[in-house]
């Protein structure tokens, strides 16, 4: 067993979580330095750790493995640490310790999930993520954000309880709590699968994502886009790789958000739907389960964290500067925010899988794996979804944000730290797209995939040009969905309305029963019994000695609950005679 404080330093997850709670006591430059140092130290410690189990801690006849390192956990740990660093730069101008503490605790929870070598440790960090991320939504301090945060935490508590129930059942049946490959063939594994699926936003359990993320703070949405769903992708890859159900769930997940995103007015909701679309590609690759597919899913998660964060940072910069984020309220900002516009286009090109951008070298591995394994229907669904994401995230987001109609907003570039953070993410998108070998070297399996072949480049360009041309025709013809202020109903309608109906049913049912019992039992039967008990001796004596006791004495007995001593003595004699006769 190795101690908690290893020669290499404290566990990266505990460093971020513990360091986060020091932030309220720091101020000024030291505060900013500590926020940048935390993720940088975590990344350095992570990179220096050799493969194997580290930070093994005894706990209740069990061993918590806080640092299981292999190729799969290393690649996710690197990108999570890097994203925490980029997010810290982006939030340097934010003066709100709630956001900073929650953000770093959230990132620490994601690293803890990634490094966990046992299911109990994984669950503990899973719940840290759920609680910390809720505060990133609450920190916006609006009525809508409070409501969204409440729904968010309730959904994730449900998912966490399902995960915990599965872990407990699995411990009782097998006794093995190591994080390992599981088969979806029993109740415990089904519960674990359900708990992970909630965090992955698998339909129909997905509506919490686009309900909560757009209501988070500007910086909070960047953190949210990186950790919850991708940590779920990691755990799925670790535990349920090759599960056939994931193929179809992932494929449906890629298509469903396309239609919602096309008619959505809020830019951050559009990005939330496209996030769900991209996670669907990853889950589909995990379900296929071949080395090529798993490499594609992992590399796509790595790339997605960068370009999705870039898109959320671009949208957040617009919201920070203008205070608006809906398509009907913004537009024409390319003149006053040209740098932000250019960086947003890099993110849009990456998510659209343009050649020379990161999405091109990762998403294609998943689609190729489907084709190689003769999954014709899945291959067609993924191709359709690829065209769909181009239309909404690749074109709609930059077009309606920075071009389109000119809303006449007086805007300027965001603070320098925001531009620097977006620049780092954009550089990563371009670098990986041009030179993917360093990323391929981190993947779990050896990579012999070559993304830049003539047929692949031409096929992707055809798909891209078709989507762009279709967008242009629909826009010019007036058939493109008009951008209007509206609320699009999703599966959250069921638990929003259903929750209200359930509350009313319980209120009228159990509270109605409570009111009946209060009226008839507490104030009826019980009150009568209390009155009888209060006047019991007088009433009983008056009844037994009726005709012997004067009426005025009986009235005084009922009024005061007392009676003359002689009458009590006579009653006692009568009771003794009655007992003698009965005996």
Residue pairs with C-beta under 8 A, 6 or more apart in sequence:
1 56
1 58
1 63
2 53
2 54
2 55
2 56
3 55
4 10
4 11
4 14
4 55
4 57
4 66
6 54
6 55
6 67
8 45
8 48
8 49
8 54
9 15
9 41
9 45
10 18
10 45
11 45
11 54
11 55
11 66
11 67
11 112
11 115
12 41
12 42
12 43
12 45
12 46
12 77
12 81
12 108
12 111
12 115
13 42
13 66
13 108
13 109
13 111
13 112
13 115
13 125
14 66
14 108
14 112
15 38
15 41
15 42
15 45
15 108
16 38
16 39
16 42
16 84
16 104
16 105
16 107
16 108
16 111
17 104
17 105
17 108
17 109
17 112
17 128
19 34
19 38
19 104
20 38
20 100
20 101
20 102
20 103
20 104
20 105
20 108
21 101
21 105
22 34
23 31
23 34
23 35
23 97
23 100
23 101
23 104
24 97
24 101
26 34
32 92
35 88
35 91
35 92
35 100
35 104
36 85
36 88
36 89
36 92
38 84
38 88
38 104
39 81
39 82
39 84
39 85
39 87
39 88
39 104
39 107
40 85
42 81
42 84
42 108
42 111
43 78
43 81
43 82
43 85
46 74
46 77
46 78
46 81
46 111
47 78
49 67
49 69
50 69
51 69
51 70
51 74
52 68
52 69
53 65
53 67
53 68
53 69
53 117
54 65
54 66
54 67
54 68
54 69
55 65
55 66
55 67
56 63
56 64
56 65
56 66
56 117
57 63
57 64
57 66
58 64
59 120
62 118
62 120
62 177
63 118
64 118
64 120
64 121
65 116
65 117
65 118
65 121
65 178
66 112
66 115
66 116
66 117
66 121
67 115
67 117
68 115
68 116
68 117
68 179
69 77
69 115
70 444
71 442
71 443
71 444
71 445
72 234
72 237
72 238
72 298
72 444
73 114
73 115
73 234
73 238
74 442
75 298
75 302
75 442
75 443
75 444
76 114
76 230
76 231
76 234
76 298
76 301
76 302
77 111
77 114
77 115
78 442
79 230
79 301
79 302
79 305
79 306
80 107
80 110
80 111
80 114
80 226
80 227
80 230
80 231
80 305
81 107
81 111
82 428
83 107
83 223
83 226
83 227
83 305
83 306
83 309
84 103
84 104
84 107
84 223
86 222
86 309
86 421
86 424
86 425
87 103
87 107
87 219
87 222
87 223
87 226
87 309
87 421
88 103
88 104
89 417
89 420
89 421
89 424
90 219
90 222
90 313
90 316
90 417
90 418
90 421
90 422
91 99
91 100
91 103
91 219
91 222
91 417
92 415
92 417
93 415
93 417
93 418
94 100
94 217
94 218
94 219
96 139
96 217
98 135
98 138
98 139
99 135
99 136
99 139
99 217
99 219
99 220
101 135
102 132
102 133
102 134
102 135
102 136
102 139
102 220
103 132
103 136
103 219
103 220
103 223
105 128
105 132
106 128
106 129
106 132
106 133
106 136
106 223
106 227
107 223
107 227
108 125
108 128
109 125
109 126
109 127
109 128
109 129
109 132
109 227
110 125
110 129
110 226
110 227
110 228
110 230
110 231
111 125
112 121
112 122
112 124
112 125
112 128
113 122
113 125
113 126
113 129
113 231
113 234
113 235
114 231
114 234
116 122
116 125
116 179
117 178
117 179
118 177
118 178
118 179
119 167
119 170
119 171
119 177
119 178
119 179
119 192
120 167
120 177
122 179
122 235
123 160
123 163
123 164
123 167
126 160
126 163
126 195
126 199
126 231
127 160
129 227
129 228
129 231
130 153
130 156
130 157
130 159
130 160
131 153
133 152
133 156
133 223
133 224
133 227
133 228
134 149
134 152
134 153
134 156
135 149
136 216
136 217
136 220
136 221
136 223
136 224
137 145
137 148
137 149
137 152
137 212
137 215
137 216
137 217
137 220
137 224
138 145
138 146
138 149
139 145
139 216
139 217
139 220
140 215
140 216
140 217
140 220
142 215
144 215
145 215
145 216
148 211
148 212
148 215
149 212
149 215
151 208
151 211
151 212
151 492
151 495
151 496
152 208
152 211
152 212
155 198
155 205
155 208
155 495
156 198
156 199
156 208
158 198
159 194
159 195
159 196
159 197
159 198
159 199
159 205
160 195
161 195
162 191
162 192
162 194
162 195
162 198
163 191
163 192
163 194
163 195
163 196
164 195
165 191
166 187
166 188
166 189
166 190
166 191
166 192
166 193
166 194
166 195
167 177
167 188
167 192
169 187
169 188
169 191
170 176
170 177
170 188
170 189
170 192
171 177
173 186
173 188
179 235
179 238
179 239
180 238
180 239
181 238
181 239
181 240
181 241
182 189
182 192
182 193
182 239
182 240
183 189
183 243
184 190
184 193
184 240
184 243
184 245
192 239
193 240
193 243
196 232
196 235
196 236
196 239
196 240
197 205
197 232
197 249
198 205
198 208
199 228
199 229
199 231
199 232
200 229
200 232
200 233
200 236
200 279
200 283
201 208
201 209
201 229
201 232
201 253
201 275
201 276
201 279
202 249
202 253
202 283
203 249
203 252
203 253
203 256
203 491
204 491
205 491
206 253
206 256
206 276
206 490
206 491
207 490
207 491
207 492
208 492
209 229
209 272
209 275
209 276
210 260
210 269
210 272
210 273
210 276
210 490
211 490
211 492
212 224
213 221
213 224
213 225
213 268
213 269
213 271
213 272
213 275
214 221
214 266
214 268
214 269
214 272
214 325
216 224
218 316
218 317
218 319
218 320
219 316
221 268
221 312
221 315
221 316
222 309
222 312
222 313
222 316
225 271
225 275
225 305
225 308
225 309
225 312
226 305
226 308
226 309
229 275
229 276
229 279
230 279
230 301
230 304
230 305
232 279
233 279
233 282
233 283
233 286
233 297
233 301
234 301
236 246
236 283
236 286
237 286
237 294
237 297
237 298
240 246
240 286
241 286
241 289
241 294
242 286
242 287
242 288
242 289
243 286
243 287
243 289
244 287
245 287
246 283
246 284
246 286
246 287
247 284
247 287
247 288
247 375
247 378
248 287
248 378
249 280
249 283
249 284
249 287
250 280
250 281
250 282
250 283
250 284
250 285
250 286
250 287
251 280
251 284
251 377
251 378
251 381
251 382
251 385
252 280
252 381
253 276
253 277
253 279
253 280
253 283
253 284
254 277
254 278
254 280
254 281
254 284
254 381
254 382
254 385
254 388
255 277
255 280
255 381
255 384
255 385
255 388
256 276
257 273
257 274
257 276
257 277
257 280
258 273
258 277
258 384
258 385
258 388
258 389
258 391
258 392
260 273
260 488
260 490
261 269
261 270
261 273
261 274
261 277
261 388
261 392
261 393
261 396
262 388
262 391
262 392
262 396
262 481
263 481
263 486
263 488
264 270
264 273
264 392
264 488
265 326
265 327
265 328
265 483
265 484
265 485
265 486
266 325
266 326
266 327
267 315
267 318
267 325
267 326
267 327
267 330
267 397
267 400
267 401
268 312
268 315
268 316
268 319
268 325
270 392
270 393
270 396
270 397
271 308
271 311
271 312
271 315
271 393
271 397
273 392
274 308
274 311
274 351
274 389
274 392
274 393
275 304
275 308
277 385
277 388
277 389
277 393
278 300
278 304
278 308
278 351
278 389
279 304
280 385
281 297
281 300
281 363
281 366
281 382
281 385
282 297
282 300
282 301
282 304
282 366
283 297
284 297
284 366
284 370
284 378
284 382
285 293
285 294
285 296
285 297
285 300
285 365
285 366
285 369
286 293
286 294
286 297
288 366
288 369
288 370
288 373
288 375
290 369
290 372
290 373
291 444
291 445
291 446
292 365
292 368
292 369
292 372
292 449
293 365
293 366
293 369
293 370
293 373
294 444
294 445
295 365
295 440
295 443
295 444
295 445
295 447
295 449
296 362
296 363
296 364
296 365
296 366
296 368
296 369
297 366
298 443
298 444
299 361
299 362
299 365
299 436
299 439
299 440
299 443
300 359
300 362
300 363
300 365
300 366
302 362
302 432
302 439
302 442
303 350
303 358
303 359
303 361
303 362
303 429
303 432
303 439
304 351
304 359
304 362
306 350
306 358
306 425
306 428
306 429
306 432
307 346
307 347
307 350
307 351
307 357
307 358
307 359
307 425
307 429
308 347
308 351
309 425
310 343
310 344
310 346
310 347
310 350
310 422
310 425
310 426
310 429
311 344
311 347
311 348
311 351
311 393
311 397
313 343
313 418
313 421
313 422
313 425
314 340
314 343
314 344
314 347
314 401
314 422
315 325
315 344
315 397
315 401
316 418
317 337
317 340
317 413
317 414
317 418
317 422
318 324
318 325
318 330
318 333
318 337
318 340
318 401
318 411
319 325
320 414
320 418
321 337
321 411
321 412
321 413
321 414
322 329
322 330
322 333
322 409
322 411
324 330
324 407
324 409
326 483
326 485
327 396
327 400
327 401
327 404
327 483
328 483
328 484
328 485
329 407
329 409
330 400
330 401
330 407
330 409
331 400
331 401
331 402
331 403
331 404
331 405
331 406
331 407
332 402
332 403
332 404
332 405
332 406
332 407
332 408
332 409
333 340
333 341
333 401
333 402
333 409
333 411
334 341
334 402
334 403
336 409
336 410
336 411
336 412
336 413
337 402
337 411
337 412
337 413
337 414
338 413
339 413
339 419
340 402
340 413
340 414
340 419
340 422
341 398
341 401
341 402
343 419
343 422
343 423
343 425
343 426
344 397
344 398
344 401
344 402
345 398
346 357
346 426
346 429
346 430
347 425
347 426
347 429
348 393
348 394
348 395
348 397
348 398
349 357
349 359
349 394
349 429
350 357
350 358
350 359
350 429
350 433
351 359
351 389
351 393
351 394
352 359
352 389
352 390
352 393
352 394
352 395
352 464
352 467
353 359
353 360
353 363
353 364
353 386
353 390
353 460
353 464
354 360
354 433
354 460
354 464
355 433
355 452
355 457
355 460
355 461
356 430
356 433
356 434
357 429
357 430
357 433
358 428
358 429
358 430
358 432
358 433
358 436
359 433
360 433
360 451
360 460
361 432
361 433
361 436
361 439
361 451
362 432
362 436
362 439
363 386
364 451
364 456
364 460
365 449
365 451
366 382
367 379
367 382
367 383
367 386
368 449
370 378
370 379
370 382
371 379
383 463
386 463
387 463
387 466
387 467
387 470
388 467
390 463
390 464
390 467
390 468
391 467
391 470
391 471
394 467
395 467
395 468
395 471
396 471
400 483
413 419
432 438
432 439
436 451
440 447
440 449
441 447
471 480
474 480
532 539
534 561
535 557
535 558
535 561
537 561
537 563
537 568
538 554
538 557
538 558
538 560
538 561
538 562
538 563
539 557
539 558
540 571
541 549
541 557
541 563
541 567
541 568
541 571
542 549
542 554
542 557
542 558
542 563
544 571
544 574
545 567
545 570
545 571
545 574
548 570
549 567
553 563
553 564
553 567
556 562
556 563
557 563
